[in-house]
Amino acid sequence: MSDYFVHETAVVDQPTEIGSGTSIWHFSHVMKNSQLGERCNLGQNVFIASGVKIGSNVKIQNNVSLYEGVVLEDDVFCGPSCVFTNIGNPRSQIVRRDKYEPTLVRRGATLGANSTIVCGATIGRYAFVAAGAVVTKDIPDYALVVGVPGRIAGWMSRHGHRLSAPGSSGLMVCPESGYKYKFESENVLKCLDLDEEQALPEKA
């Protein structure tokens, strides 16, 4: 008995690495030589290509395809039908498998429904890409990105709340957690209560 769940309509090619507590739902396809961490959830009709690396506690909603070159760190959320690419100038007549451009989504980031992540970009920790936005360049930690092409429209807390403009102290405070945030320099926002590599503490 495996310690992860695969629905009877899903296909998981071997060899692949799947962590305990992970669920793979209807009509999904996980290709060989991919990696999925613990407690991940793959919704309906999700495709994971060979070579894709997925951390733990990652949520991938329906109709999402992850192509070779994509890496998702822990706690990433991919909304329904969000899109990844791996070639910047695709042509059907020209084989460019040796020119795949990597895409890295850092810990805790959220990609909204129908957003598009153009290959070669790095999405920062706890960044929030709005529904329908198109990311064409690197996004810093905690940034809120909207529009086509994507632009920084504000800043988000780890708990997914838009942060108000800093007061006289230079601090921004999450209304849910009370965690404080402050800019170290332009577009470099830091949480003063937790290091960016620290997971959120579990609720008692």
C-alpha positions in Angstrom: 0.0 0.0 0.0 1.4 3.4 -1.0 1.2 6.3 1.5 -0.2 8.7 -1.2 -3.5 8.6 -3.2 -3.9 8.2 -7.0 -7.4 8.2 -8.4 -8.2 5.3 -10.7 -8.5 7.6 -13.7 -5.1 9.2 -13.1 -1.8 8.0 -14.7 1.5 8.0 -12.8 4.5 6.8 -14.9 7.4 5.2 -13.1 9.9 5.9 -11.8 8.8 9.0 -10.0 9.0 10.4 -6.5 5.8 11.1 -4.6 5.7 12.2 -1.0 3.4 10.8 1.7 -0.1 12.4 2.0 -0.1 13.6 -1.6 -3.4 13.2 -3.6 -3.6 13.0 -7.4 -7.1 13.4 -8.7 -9.2 12.6 -11.8 -7.6 12.4 -15.2 -4.2 13.8 -14.1 -0.9 12.6 -15.6 2.4 12.5 -13.8 5.3 11.6 -16.0 8.3 9.6 -15.0 11.4 11.3 -13.4 9.3 14.0 -11.8 9.3 14.8 -8.0 6.3 15.6 -5.8 6.7 16.4 -2.1 4.5 15.5 0.8 0.9 16.6 1.3 0.5 18.0 -2.2 -2.9 18.1 -3.9 -3.2 17.8 -7.7 -6.8 18.6 -8.9 -8.5 17.3 -12.0 -6.7 17.2 -15.3 -3.3 18.2 -14.1 -0.2 17.4 -16.1 3.3 17.1 -14.6 6.1 16.7 -17.2 9.3 14.7 -16.7 11.9 16.7 -14.7 9.4 18.9 -12.9 10.2 19.4 -9.2 7.4 20.2 -6.7 7.9 20.8 -3.0 5.7 19.9 -0.1 2.2 21.2 0.6 1.7 22.5 -2.9 -1.8 22.9 -4.2 -2.4 22.7 -8.0 -5.9 23.3 -9.1 -7.8 21.9 -12.1 -6.4 22.1 -15.7 -2.8 23.2 -14.9 0.2 21.8 -16.9 3.7 22.0 -15.5 6.3 21.5 -18.3 10.0 20.5 -18.0 12.0 23.3 -16.4 9.3 24.3 -13.8 10.2 24.2 -10.1 7.7 24.9 -7.4 9.0 25.3 -3.8 7.0 24.4 -0.7 3.5 25.9 -0.1 2.9 27.2 -3.6 -0.7 27.6 -4.8 -1.5 27.3 -8.5 -5.0 28.5 -9.3 -7.3 26.9 -11.9 -6.0 26.9 -15.5 -2.9 29.0 -14.7 -0.4 28.5 -17.5 3.4 27.8 -17.6 5.6 27.8 -20.7 9.2 26.6 -21.3 10.2 28.1 -24.6 10.2 31.8 -25.4 10.1 31.4 -29.2 8.3 28.1 -30.0 8.1 26.9 -33.5 6.5 23.6 -34.4 9.1 23.0 -37.2 12.1 23.6 -35.0 13.1 21.3 -32.1 14.3 23.4 -29.1 14.2 20.8 -26.3 17.8 21.8 -25.4 16.8 25.4 -24.9 14.1 25.1 -22.2 14.1 28.2 -20.0 13.6 27.4 -16.2 10.8 28.9 -14.2 11.1 29.0 -10.4 8.2 29.7 -8.1 9.5 30.4 -4.6 8.0 29.3 -1.3 4.4 30.3 -0.4 3.7 32.2 -3.7 0.1 32.2 -5.1 -0.6 32.1 -8.9 -4.2 33.2 -9.5 -6.7 31.6 -11.9 -5.8 31.9 -15.6 -2.5 33.7 -14.9 0.3 33.1 -17.3 4.0 32.7 -16.2 6.3 33.2 -19.2 9.3 31.0 -18.9 12.6 32.3 -17.5 10.9 34.1 -14.6 11.4 33.7 -10.9 8.3 34.4 -8.7 9.4 35.5 -5.2 8.5 34.1 -1.9 4.9 34.8 -0.9 4.3 36.9 -4.0 0.7 37.0 -5.2 -0.1 37.0 -9.0 -3.6 38.1 -9.6 -6.1 36.2 -11.7 -5.4 36.7 -15.5 -2.1 38.5 -15.0 0.8 37.7 -17.3 4.2 37.5 -15.7 7.1 38.3 -18.1 9.9 39.1 -15.6 11.1 38.3 -12.1 8.8 39.2 -9.3 10.2 40.1 -5.8 9.1 38.6 -2.5 5.6 39.6 -1.3 4.8 41.6 -4.4 1.2 41.8 -5.7 1.3 41.6 -9.5 -1.7 42.5 -11.7 -2.4 43.2 -15.4 -1.0 42.4 -18.9 1.9 42.6 -18.8 2.2 42.1 -15.1 3.2 45.0 -12.9 3.6 45.5 -9.2 0.5 47.0 -7.7 1.2 46.6 -4.0 2.4 44.1 -1.4 0.9 41.1 0.3 1.4 39.5 3.7 2.2 35.8 4.1 -1.4 35.3 5.0 -2.6 36.8 1.7 -3.7 40.3 2.8 -2.8 43.4 0.9 -0.6 45.5 3.1 -1.4 49.2 3.7 1.2 51.9 3.0 3.8 52.1 5.7 3.3 54.5 8.6 5.8 56.9 10.1 7.6 53.9 11.6 8.1 52.4 8.1 6.1 49.3 9.1 3.3 47.5 7.5 1.2 45.2 9.6 -0.8 42.1 8.4 -4.4 42.5 9.7 -4.8 38.8 10.3 -1.5 37.7 11.9 -0.1 41.0 13.2 3.2 40.2 11.5 5.2 43.3 10.7 6.9 44.1 7.3 9.4 46.7 6.3 11.3 47.6 3.2 15.1 47.0 3.4 15.5 48.8 0.1 13.4 49.5 -3.0 11.2 46.5 -3.8 12.9 44.4 -1.1 10.3 43.8 1.6 11.1 41.7 4.7 9.0 40.1 7.4 10.4 41.1 10.8 8.7 38.3 12.6 9.8 35.3 10.5 12.7 34.6 8.1 11.5 34.0 4.5 12.6 30.4 4.7 10.6 29.7 7.9 7.2 28.0 7.6 4.2 29.6 9.3 3.8 28.1 12.8 1.1 25.5 13.1 -2.1 26.5 14.8 -2.5 25.1 18.3 
